[in-house]
Amino acid sequence: MSDEKRQKRSITGSELQRRLQESLKSVKPRDVQALNQKLFEHLKFAVDNYDVLDADAKQQIDGAMNGFQKDLGPVLEKLPDSKDKRVLKRLHRGMLGKRVMVDLLLKELESMPAPEDDNSAKSRMLLIEELQKVTDFFCDICDNTLRGPAAFGQLTLLGICVSELVVALHLGHHYYTNQAYSHVRTVIECVDKIELFRREPKWAEIWCSGDARAIWKELSPKSVRIKLGRPKYDPVYGFFSALGPHGSFQAVQARTYRSLQKSSKGNLQIHQWLGGCPAEHHIIFVNGGMFYAVYLVLLQLVKSFWRFLNAAEVKEALDRNACKTADYLRRYFLPWAKDNGLDVTQLEERLDSAQWGKPE
């Protein structure tokens, strides 16, 4: 509420009625357009000052808005375009439940997700358990003394990975799949740098040098992959890039669909999700991507700082992570993939031949 509104006294119901009556005195009989305009102005005044209306006045306006819910649309369309008309059109859209409310989107993100399917509930529980183990290992390592840019780079990038995975988990389970893809992509990028700094510590000095041109030349994602002896293009990284931060056509496809019905004007209708988008295939993919990312972080953490960890606990953590990932793939990814006509023969053979994650 603005300071001006706080200073105003309450507007009573009788005052609101008198104001409308005074406004309508200037309307000529049978002048429907002028009548609509005055009613429009009255509603606009009431909405703008809703916070200072007393209970009686609010009841009047709420009743009027409920009564106008069906009829207000055609009335508004007949009015000439103006800022006030657009404000009321948005209000009308809200009454019909068709207005995107940012505060509600934020409240949804602030609340615990309410999974509607076993896949979401199970994956959330498993990912939290695995990420907790990664975080515990990370904190154990922080209890030790480390020296040099390479050690500093590896540890701090692992810390970034933990934060990125927390955000990806939160977004993914509120169905913000494109945004979750972006954070999984960042994890993959960080993990490659960690690998490079462990193999060739000299590159960590470039990384923390502050020389933006040298950093991009030597440590761009493609440059890091080349230094690691890998192909320039990583299809997994490319997948998460396209569906996450790059604003690609594929990213838009993930959040839009075409209606089978044409609009009232006879046009093709394209619908886009704002906020969470509960497309099943992307929920499956982003959950799988998070399992993959957690495994990469756990593996790099162990490779870089094994001397600060307990060997038996590390082996147990790696085995458990493999088992849970395999269990997720068997329970959710494979059935979904088969139902959608995908060839998963190689994946099934790999899971069947593995020594971990066998179904009981």
Residue, then its C-alpha position, 0 to 999 in steps of 0.5 A: m500500500s502506498d503512503e498516500k493510501r495509508q493516510k486516507r481514511s476508510i471509504t464507506g459503502s454509502e460513500l461509494q454508492r453516493r459517488l456512483q450516483e453522482s457519476l451517473k447523473s451526467v449520463k444521458p438515457r439510452d447512452v449505453q457507451a457512456l454508461n459503460q464508461k462510468l461503470f468502468e471508472h467506478l470499478k477502477f476507482a474501487v479497485d485502486n482504493y480497495d485497501v482503504l474500503d471498509a467492510d461494507a464497501k468491499q462487500q459491494i465491490d466483491g459482489a459486483m465483480n462476481g456478478f460482472q464476471k460473465d458480462l464484464g468481458p463483452v462490456l470491456e471490449k466495447l470500450p476504447d483502448s486505454k490504460d484503465k481498460r487494460v487494467l480492468k481486463r487483467l482484473h477480469r482475467g484474474m476472476l476467470g482464473k486466467r491471469v498469471m500471478v507472480d506472487l502465486l508462482l513464488k509461493e509455489l516455489e517457496s512451498m514443498p512440492a506435492p508430487e502427483d506421481d511415484n516417480s517424483a516422490k521416489s526420485r526426490m527422496l533418493l536424490i536428497e539422500e545422495l546429495q546429503k552424502v556428497t555434502d557430508f564428504f565435502c564438509d569432511i574435506c573442509d576440515n583439512t588444510l589445503r594449499g595451492p590454486a589447484a586444490f582451492g579450485q577443485l574444492t570451491l568448484l565442488g562447493i558450487c556443484v553442491s549448491e547447483l544441485v540443491v537448486a536443480l533438485h528444488l526446481g526440478h521437483h516443482y517442474y521448472t525443468n528448463q531451469a533445472y537443466s541449466h543448473v545440471r549443465t553448470v555442474i557438468e562444466c564445473v566437474d570438467k574443470i575439477e578434473l583438469f585442475r587435478r591432472e594439470p594444476k597449472w590451469a588453475e592459475i589461469w582460472c584465478s588470474g583475473d585475465a578474462r581473455a586468457i580464461w575464456k581462451e584456455l578454460s571455455p567448456k570446449s577448451v577444457r574438453i580438448k585439454l582432457g583429450r575428449p571430443k570438442y562436442d559433448p552431446v550430454y552437455g549440449f543436451f542440457s545447454a539446448l534445453g536450459p540456458h541457450g534459448s533454443f527452439q528445443a527449449v521452447q518446445a519443452r514448454t509449449y503445445r499446440s491446441l487442437q482447437k482454433s481460436s475464436k478468430g480461427n487462428l492456430q493456438i499455441h499455449q506456453w507454460l509459465g512457471g512449472c511445466p509438468a511434461e512427463h518426458h522432461i520430468i523423467f529426463v531432468n531426474g535422470g540428469m540429476f542422478y547423473a550429475v550427483y554421480l559425477v560430483l561424488l566421483q570427482l570429490v573422491k578422485s580429488f580428495w580421497r586422502f581425506l576420506n574413509a576408504a570403506e565409507v567411500k566404497e559404500a557410497l559409490d556402490r549405493n549411488a550406482c544401485k539407486t541410479a540403476d533402480y531409478l532407471r529400471r523402475y521409471f526410465l525404462p518403462w516410460a521409454k518402452d511405452n514411447g517406442l524408444d530403443v533401450t536395448q543397450l541400456e537394458e543389457r548394461l544394467d543386466s550385466a552390471q554387478w550393482g543395482k540388481p533387482e531383488 
